[in-house]
Amino acid sequence: MKRISILCFLLFFPLTLFSVQAQTTPSGESEAMMGFARAVDVADGLVFIGEPANVHQPGIVYVYDRSDTGWTEQVQLTASDGKIGDGFGSSLAANGNYVLIGAPERDDNQGAAYIFERAGDGSWTEASRIALADSIAESGFGESVGIQGDLAFIGAPGEQDGHGAVYVYRHTDAGSWSQQARIANPDTSNGMNFGSALALDGNRLLVGAPEDQGGAVYVFQGSNDGSWTREATLTSDGVDEDGAFGSSIGMNGDQVLVGAPDHASASGAVFVFRRDADTQKWNESGRLVAYDSEPRYQFGTSLTFAGTEAWIGAPNADGRKGAIYQFEQNQTGDGWAGVQKLSGPDSEQNAQFAGTIAVDENVAVTGLIGADYGAGTAAILERTEDSGAWSVQTTVLGKGSSVLEPITGNKVECTDGNADRYGCNNVDLLSFLPIDEIGGDRGVRLNDMWGWTDPRTGKEYALIGRNEGTSFVDVSDPNNPVYVGTLPMTEGAQASVWRDIKVYGNHAFIVADNAGTHGMQVVDLTDLREFEGTPITLEEVAHYNEIHSAHNVVINKDTGFAYVVGSSGGGQTCGGGLHMVNIQDPTNPTFAGCFSDPSTGRSGTGYTHDAQCVVYEGPDKEYQGQEICIGANETAISIADVTDKENPKAVSTASYPDYAYVHQGWLTEDHRYFFQNDELDELTGNVEETRTLVWDVTDLDDPQFVREFYLGNPSSDHNLYIKGDTMYQSNYVSGLQVVDISDPENPEKIGYFDTHPFTEDQPGFAGTWSNYPYFDSGIVVMTSSREGLFILEKQE
């Protein structure tokens, strides 16, 4: 079977995070962990799989070969000057002894591409690195690539504000690759992303431009003199304006397939074009759709030709398990005789089988781009010559997924600004356990956390939220922490980025957001005493099902009430405000009432993202001895008197003109001040540095804004807690920030510990999520979402 096209795919996901959404709201979806199989290809019996997004190491392209015992990894290709975050492996195309690999995010999205050459002994060498002039910024050069014969094609869809271009390079007799042509976008519109996808067949080149007014695909024909002439522009009146027409493309002789995966509520479609032999014009001749199509299937995200078949991927089909639809052409080649549906090797929801596809002869590879919680896997398929049927032979995954090693045994002092690889100041590293050492499988991320001290043994435990459960780690010997147990998520619930834990009466109370019918789990922490060396699986002693999904749970240990907040997934949501639960008998949680302030929040229902509830002991005599909750309600802080659960009262609200997302906060121990963070103000550009806001709540009826406190870098801020005169704030990529608040109106940063030194500090959601500073031992435990559990100690 002749290999007829070289494809590179740009994937579109309608749930991708945007700057107006918070990481810690269910409106967004977590980014891919490593991006394994986001680009794939097959050539000469070898399978190539890219892993461009591992945040702990530069991108990798894995090469697999068939042996008598099956498919095995032959080599890992890496750029000689690779950098974390350069996107190396985002696109790739192999042909003969060459493989062309794009790194479109290198140098602030300027991009680069690398050509590797295979020697006679099967080894690979980086033969060339190709980049544009420094003056061509943010071009995304390398987002798509194609290679055929002695020509290499590299798309730069971001060039000139998304106008886009394609560059053509020729392999010279001297062994170098020199630019032969620059194919400019023939349209004058910016934002088209011309060059987002490429496909080749003979002397014809297809260029996808999926972003503008429904999208377009341009057909170019090459000449012997190295020039390229536009032959046709393919568009369709039948595609939605936001259908992403041209994000995937394929060509086989006089036939072109154009994917529009976001067409028709993202059910997707593939448009068929044919070239008339008499007029030489390209005409739209039909449309292919999934026969069982549903919204969000994203049919057409990937596509290729396999002989007389057209393979079309729908990664969101069947509950995002994914499927390939194999359309068989009729004998005359001008129509379709039938279709078969090929499902993936993994029945896991969200696996997204067929997110990428490549076929050559009797071998195919397809990416399960959502498998392992977004880390990605790939399936290698082979065709049986006798029957012609295709079947999955093996599933592969990158071996570079876990590159962080435990750090235990001895304290690593912070000296000269570092503790091991981690940046720091006045904070020592006592130990570190990566995610796979505390019960997390490949792709699992950590989130929120809390702590518990066993009143009988004095042992201190870290309680750590994962995508799919909760980990329990004995940190009594902080230099040698021990993973002692796990609690799986509620049966029937779905894995989620968001999980929250609080403790009352030797019981942990656990909720999860965007997790289906998860409810609130209650687990007896004294069961951890049963640990004898092998991690145990805890079981719930109670389950509260009056709510389904919820963002957070707040507990006032002085009164024995829990306040579930951000409940919006079913059950008694209380408008997303305070869902009050009596937990004085932890094994019998009982609904007690609702409170919300509709003047706050984005939805007009009084949604509370997080809160702190206390028996008030501050200076406002009117409320002394009353139970007060201060909520972080997206648009404002909301103060409520919840002493009478059947008749809670709004006390006051306070906000500020340039809020982006009022996220969380904590009272000083004298209840005079409230320190509050805004998760999105850095990301939206409202401020240039991490900002914490300080409120004077001496008069609860009239909170006063005191000041803004800046921490000197642009990272997004997250959870903060106060112990004594010290504030401990987990700020994503800049790590733990330690702040002296002995003078609350004049805070002073006195230390930090960076759990995510792999990229520059910037707004975004990688790195640390939360911390717990309340152990009597004085240690601070902290989660970092892709890294693991850090146990820290502030220097005196």
N, C-alpha and C positions, 0 to 999 in steps of 0.2 A: 504494500500500500504506500503510495507516494505521500510524503509529508507536505501538506499544501498550504499551511498558514502558520504564522508565528504571532501569537496573541499576547497582549498584556492587558490586564484588567484593572480598571479603577472602580472600586467598590463604593456603593452608596448605601448608607444606613440612615433611615429617617429618624432614628432615636439618638443620633449622635449629639453629644453635649454641645451647647452653645453658650456664649459668654453671659447670656442673661439667665442662665439656670445654675442652681447650686449643685455641687457634687452630692450634698447630703439632702437632696429632695428627690422624690421618685420620678421627677420629670425628665431626668437624664438617664443615660445608660453608661456603664463603666467602659472605659477604653480597653482595647485589646492588650493583653498582658505582654505577649512576645511577638505576635503577628506571624507565628509559624504557619506556612502555607498560604500567606497572602499573595504570593506569586509562585507559580509552578511552571515547569516545562519538561518535555521529554524529547530526547534526540539520541539517535544511534544506540538505543537500548539503555541509555542512562536517564535517571530521573533527577531533576534539579528542584530544590525546594528552598525558598527564601524565608528567613526569620529576621525581619528588619527592626523589630521594636522591643527587644529585650533591654530593659532599662539598666541592667547591670553590666552590659558588655556591648561592644559594637556589633553591627549586623553580621549575619552568617548566611551563606548559601550552602546547603548540604547536597552532596552528590551521592546517589545510591546506584548500586550496580547489582545485576542478577547473577547469582552463583548457583551451584548445584544445591545448596542448602536454603536458598531463598534470597530475598533482597537484603543487602547489607550496606551500611554506610561506607563509602569509599574514601571520602575526604570532606573536609570543611573548608570552604573558600572564604577568606576574609580580606578586607582591603588593607594594604600595607600601611596606610595612614588613617585607618578606621577610627571613628569616634562614636561614642554612645550618642544615639539620637540622630545619626546621619541618614537613617533609612536605608542603609545598604541591604539590598535584597527585596526592596519594595516592588521592583520589576526585574524580570530577567527573560532572556531569550537565548537559546542554544542552537548551534548549527555547526555540524562537522566537528572540528577540534576547537571551536570557540564558544564561549558563553559570555554574553554581555549582561552586566548587572548594574541597575540604577541605584543611586543613593540620593534621592531628590531633596532630602531635608538637610543635606550637608551645608555648612556655612550659612546658617539662617535661611534655608530654603533656596539658596543659589543652586545647589545641586551638583552632582558629578556622576560619571559613569565609568565603569571599569570593564576591561576586556581581559579574560583569562584564556590561556592557550593550553591545550593538552599535548603533552609529549608522547613519544612512542611507547614509553613504559607506563603510561596511564597517569602520570603525575601532572599537576596543574601549576602554572606559573602566571602571576599577574603580568600581562604583556603591555598594558597601556592604561593610563588614567586620563580621562577626557573631561574637561571642564570649560565653561565659558569665561569670558573676560570678567574681571572683578566688577566692572561697571554694570554688568547685567545682573541685577540683584533680584532675589526672590522669584526666580524663573521656574523653580521646580524641575530643573533640568535632570532628566533621568526618571521622571514619573512613569514614562512608558518607554519601552525599547523594542527593537526588532533587529534581527540580523539575518542576512541571506547572502550567500556567496562571499564576496569580498566587500560587501556594503553593510554598514551599521547605521541604524536610524534611532535617534534619541529625541523624545518629545520634551518640550519645555513649555507646558501649558500655562504657567504663571507669568511668563514673560510679558512685559509691558501691560501691567495691570490686568492680567488674564487674557490678553489678546492671543498670546500663544504663538509657538513656532515649532518646527521640526528641523533638526539638523542631520545631515547625511555625511558620513565619513567613509573613506575608502582605504582598504588595506593596500599599502604600497609595496613595491618589490623590496624596499629596504626593511620591511617588517613593521613600519610605523602605521598609524592610522591618521590620515589627514582629512580636514574638512573639505568636502566636495561641493556641498550645497547647503543653503538655508532655505527651507520652504516656509514662506511667510503665510500667515493667515490671510486668505483672500477677502475676508470680510473685515469691515472697519470697526465692528463693535468690540468694545472691551468686555471682559468677563465671559468670553465664550469657552476659554480653556481649550483652545485648538491644540491638539497634540496629547490629549488625555489618554487616548487609546490609539494603537497602531495595528495594522494587519497587512501582510504582504502575500502576494502570489505572482510569481514571475516578475514582470517589469511594472506591476501595478502596486500602488501603495494606497491604503485607506487611512484616513486621519479622522478621528472622532473629536467633535467639539460639542459636548453634551450640555453646556450650561446656559445657553441663551435662547429664549423663546422656543422651547421645545427641542432644541439641539439640531445638529447637522453632522453629516459625514461627507468628507471630500475625497474624491477619487483622483489620484494623480498617476500619470504615466511617465515612466522614465525613458530617456533617450541615451544613445550611445555616447553623447558628449557630456553626460553627467547632469544634464538639466532635467527638471521635472515640470510637467505641464498639467494644469488642472483639466481633467476630462469631464467631471460632473460634480454636482453638489446634490447629495441625497437628503431629502427632507420628506416629511409626511404631514398632511393636514389632519391625519387621524390620531396623532399623538398628543397627549396632554402637554401643556406648556412646561410643566415641571416633571415630565416623564423621564428625564435623563437619557433621551434618545442619543445614541452614539457613545455611551459609556462602555459598551462592549461591542466588538465588531469582528466579523469573519468573512473571508472571501475564498471562493472556489471557482476559478475560471470566470464564467460570465454570471455568477450568482454571488450576491452579497447578503449577509444577515446583519441586522442592526438591532442591538438590544436596547430596550427602554424599560428598565426594571422598576421605575417609579410610576409608570403609566397606570391609569385606572386604579387609584387608591393603592398604588404599589403592588397590585396583583402582577403587573408586568406584562410585557409583550415583546415579540421579536418581529421586526418588519423585514420582508423579503423583497429584494430588488434584483432584476435581471437585465442584462444588456441585450438589446435586440440586434440580431446578427446583420440585419439589412440596414437599419438606420444608425447602428452603433450607439444608440441612446440607452441610458439606464432608466428603467421604469419600475415603479412599485408594483409588485405582482401578488402580494398577499401578506398575511399576518399569521404568526404562530403564537398560540397561547397554551397554557396548561389546561388539560381537559377537566381537571378538578380545581380550577383556579379559585383562590380566595384572596381578599385584600391582604397586602403585605407579604405575599409569596415572593415577590421580587424575581419573578420569572424573567430570565434574560440578564441576570447579573453577570453570568459568565456564559461563554458559548465557544464552540469550535466545530470544525468538520472532522468526521472520522469516516473516510471513504465516501460511501453513498449516504451516510447518516449525518444529521445535524444534532449535536449534543448541546443541550441548553440547560443551564443550572438555575434552580430556584432554591436558594439556601434557606429561605424561611418557610418552605412548604412543610405541612404536617407538623405544626407546632414548632417550627424552626429546626426540625430535624434535618430538613433539606432533601432534595431529590434531583436527579438528572432525567430529563425527558429526551429520549432518543427518537428522533423523527427520521423515518426511512423514506428516501425519495423513490418515486415511481420509475419505471423502466426508461421513460423518455426524459427524465430529469427535469420536467417542468411542473411537477406537483409532488404530493406527498402521499405515500401509500399506507402509512400507519405510524403509530407511536407506542413506545414502551416506556415505562417509568422504572428507573433504577434507584433504589434507596441505598443509603449508606450502611456501613458496617456497625454503626453505633446508633442505638435507638434512643440515646439521650436527647432530651429536649435541648434546644439551643445549640446543637452541634453544628448546624449550618453546613452540612454536606453539600458539595457542589458550589461553594463560594468562589472557587477557582477551578479551572479545568485545562488540561493539555493532553493531547493524544498524538502518538506517533506509531505507525504500524500496529503491532499487537499489544502495545503498552499504553496505559493511561494513568494519569495521576490527578487527583482532585483534593482540594483543601476542605477539611472540616474546620472552618475558620472560627467557629464559636466553641469548639470542644474544649474540655478542661477549663471551663470558666473563662474562655476567651484566649487562652494560651495557644490553641490551635493544634490540630494534628492533620495528617494527610493519609489518604488511602491510595495504594497502588493497585491498579486493576490490570488484568491480562485477559486476552481473548482466546478462547479455545478454538483452534483451527478447524476441528471437525464440525462443531456445532455453530461456530461463530458467536457464541454467547460470551458476554463479559462477566467477570466475577472479581470480587475483591480478594487479592492475595495476601495483603498485609496492611497494617496500619503503622505508621512511623511518626515519631515526634523528635524534636530537637533535644540533643543531649546537653545543650548548654543552658537548660532552663533553670537549673539551680547552681549558681556559681558562688553563693555566699556560704562560708563555713562558720560553724559555731565558734564563739570566743568564750571560753570558760577557764576556770582554774585559778586565775589571778586577776586582780584589778589591773586595768590598763589606764594609767594616769594620763590626764590631759597635759601634754607638754608641747611647747612650740606650736600650739594651735591644732594638734591632732591627737586622737586616741585611736590607734590602729589606722584605718583608712578614713575615719570619720572626723570631720572638723569639730572643734570644740573650744570652749573657754570656760575655765573654772568649774567644769563638770567632768567627772571621771566615768569611764565605762567599767562597770563591774562584770558584766557578761552580756552575751548576745546569743539568742537562739533563732535561727532562720525558720521560716514557716513550716518546712517539711520536718522539723524537729519537734513541733508542737501540734502535730495531728493534721496538718494541712497537706492535701495532695497537690499535684501539679496544677498551677493556675489559681489556686486558692489565694484570696487576699484577706488581710486582717482589717478590722475596723475599730469599733469602740471597745472600751475595757473598763473594768472596775477592780476593786480589791476586797479581800476578806481575810480577817485574822481569826483563826480557830481559838475560841476562848479557853478551851481545855488544854491544848498543846502549845499554844502560842505561835504556831506556824502561820506564816504569811503566804497568801496565795494570790496570784494574778489571774483574773477571769477575763478571757480574751475572746472577742467576737470574730468569727470567720464567716465567709460566704455561706457555708452550709452547716454551721454548728458553733459550738462554744468550746474553747480549750481551757484547761485548768492547770496552772503551773505553780509548783511549790517554789517560792523564792526566799525561803527562810535562810538558806545559805546563798546569798546573792551572787557569789562567784561560781556557784554550781547549781543553777536552777534545774528542776526536775519536772518534766511533763508527766502529770499523774492521771489525767482523765479527759474525757470528751463527752459532750452532750449533743447528739444529732439534732438538727432542726426538726420541727414538728412534722410528723408523717403527713404527706400530701401537700406540704408547703413547697415553695420553690426557693432555690438559692438566691441570695440577695447580697448586694454590696453593703446594705445597711442592717446592722444588728446592734442592740443596746442592752446593757446589763446594769442592774443595781442590786443592792443587798439589804435585807432586813431580817432580823431574827434568825441568823444562820441559814437563810435561804436566799437563793439568787432568783431574780425575776427578769425574764428575758423576752424582748420583743424584736420583731424584724419588720422592715418596711418593704413595700413592693414585693411581698413574699407570699401572696395568696392568703389562704385561711390559716395563718400561722398561730394567731392568738398569743397569749402570754404564758410562757413556760415557767413553772416553779420547780426548783430542784433543791434538795436538802444537801447543803454543803458539808455537813458532818459525814456524809457518805465518802468523802475524800479520805477519811481515816482508814478506809478499807484498802488503800493502795499498798501493795507489797512488792512493787518492782515492775509490774506490767501495767501499762495504762489501762484504766477501767472505763467502761461506758456507763455513765450515769443515766438514771431514768427519772422522769418527772414524778413528783409526789402530788402535783396538782396541775391543772391546766385551766386557764381563764379564757373562755371563748366568746365573751361579750364584745370583743374587738377581733378583727382579722389581722390586718397589717397595721403597724404603727411605727412612727419614726423613733420614738424615744419613750423611756419610762423614767419618771422622777419619783424619788421616795423621800419622805420626811420620816426619819427614824424616831423622832420625838413623839409623833402621833400615831405611827403605824398606818399611814395612808400612802398609796401609790397613785401617781398621776400619769396616766398614759397620754402622750401628746402626739400630734401629727397623725392621728388615726383617720385614714381616708379610704381604707380598702374593704369596708363592709362592717357589719355589726353596728353598735352604738358609737358613732364617730364623734359625737359632741361637736360637730362642725370642725373637727380637727383641733379643738381646744383641749381643755383639761377634762379627761375622762377619769373620774375619781373612784378609787377602789380601796375598800377597807381590807387591809392585809394583817390586821392584828393577830388573827389566826392564819399564818402563812399558807396552810394547806386548804384554806377555805376562803379564797378571795371573793369579795362581794361588792357588787356595784353600789356606789354611794351617791353619784350625782354628776352633773356636767357644769362646766363654765366655759364661756368663750366671749370675747369682745369683738363683735362684728365690725367695729370701726378700725380694726387692725387686720393685717394679713392681706395676701394678694387675691384671695377668692371671695372676700367679703363675708366670711363665716367666722373669723377670729382664729384662724389656723395658728397653732403654737408649735414652733419648731423645737424648742427646748425650754427648760424652765428650772428654777430653783425654788423649793418650798421650805419654809422655816417657821418655827415659832418665834415671832418677832421680838427681839430684845434690844432694839435700837432706840434712838432718842425721841421718836415720835410717840408721845404718851398715849395718844388716841388709840394706837394699835398695839401697844405692848401687851404681850401674852396672847395675841391673836395669831392664827395661822395665815401667813402671807405667802403668795406665790408671785414671783416675777418671771413673766414669760418673755422669750425672744420670739416675736411674732412676725418675722419677715420684714415688716414695714415699720415696726415700733416695738418698744418694750411695753408690756401690759402688766399692771400691778392689780392683784385681786385679793380680797379677804375671803378665804375659803373655810373659815372656822365652822360655819354652819353649812354642811355639804348640801343640804336641801335648799339653801338660800344663799349661795355665794354672791358676793357683791364686787362689782368693778370699782376700783379705787381711783386709778388714773392711768394715763398712757403718756408716752413721751417719744419723740422722734427727732430727726434732724434732716435738713434739706437734701443732702446728697447720699442718702442711704442707698445701698444696693441690695443687701440681704442681711437683716438683723438676725443673727445666727444663734448666739449663745452668750451667757455671761455668768458672773458669780459675785456674791456679796462679800465685802470685807467682814472679818469676824465680829466687828462691832456693829454691823448692819448699817453703817453710815454711807457707804459708797457701793456702787454697783459698776463693775468693770465688764464691758460688753464688746464683743467682736462682730465684725461685718465681713462675711465670708467672700463677698463678690466685689467689694469696692475696688480692690486692686485689679481684678480681672476686667472690670468694665472701664477702667481708667479714671474712676472718680478720684483716686489718690494714687500717688506714685510710690508710696512705701506702705508696708504693713501698718495698719492703724488700729489702735484700741481706743475705745471711747470710755470716758469716766463720767459717771453720773453721781450727783449728790442726792441721796434719797433720805436726808434727814427729815424732810416733810414728805411722807408717802403720797399725800394728795397733790403734791406739786414737785416732781423730780426736776432737778436743775442740771443742765449740761455743764460740766466743769471744764473739760479739755479733751483734746485729741493727743494721744501718745503714739509716736512713730518709732519703729524698730530698725530703720536704716536699710532695709532691702525690700524688694517688691513682692515677696512671696505672699500667698493667700493665708489668712489666719483661720484657725479652727478652734478647738476646745481649749478653754482656760479654766484653771482652778486656783484657789487661794488657800494657803496654809500659813497662818501667822501673818508675818509681814512680807511674804513672798508670793508672787504670782508665777505659776508654771503654765506656759501657753504652748500648745502644739500647733505649729505653723507649717504644715505640709512640707515643702521642699527645703525650708530653712531649719526645720527641726524644733527641738525644745528651746524655748526662750525663757530665761529665768530673770525675773524683774523684782527689784526691791520696791515695795509699795509702803514702806514705813511712813513716808509722806505721800498719802494717796493722790494728792493733787500734783505731785511732782515725781512720777515713777522714774526709776533708773534701771536700765538693763545691766545685769551683773554677771551673766553667763549664758551659754547656749551649748547645745549638742545637736549636730546635724546628722540625722539618720539617712539622708539621701544626698551623698556627695557626688553623685554620678552626673548631675547636670547643674547648670548655673541656676541660682535662685531666680525664680520668676513666678508670676501668678499661675495657679493650676493646682491639681489635686493629687499629685504623687507625693510620696513621703509620709511623714507622721500623721496619724489620725487623732490620737488622744493619749492622755497620760493619767496616772493616779499617784498623788504625792502624799497620801494620808497614812502610810504605815508608820507605826511607832519607831521602827528601825531607822527611819529617815531616808530610805531609798526611794527613788522615783522609778516606776515602771512605765514603759511607753510602747505603744504599738506603732509600727511603720508598715503601711498597707502591703507593700510588695516585698518587704525585707524580713520582718519578724518582730520578736520581742527584745527590747533593750532594757537592761537594768542599770540604772545610773545613780550617781551620788554627787550631790553638790559639794564642792570644796568649801571648807570653812574659810 
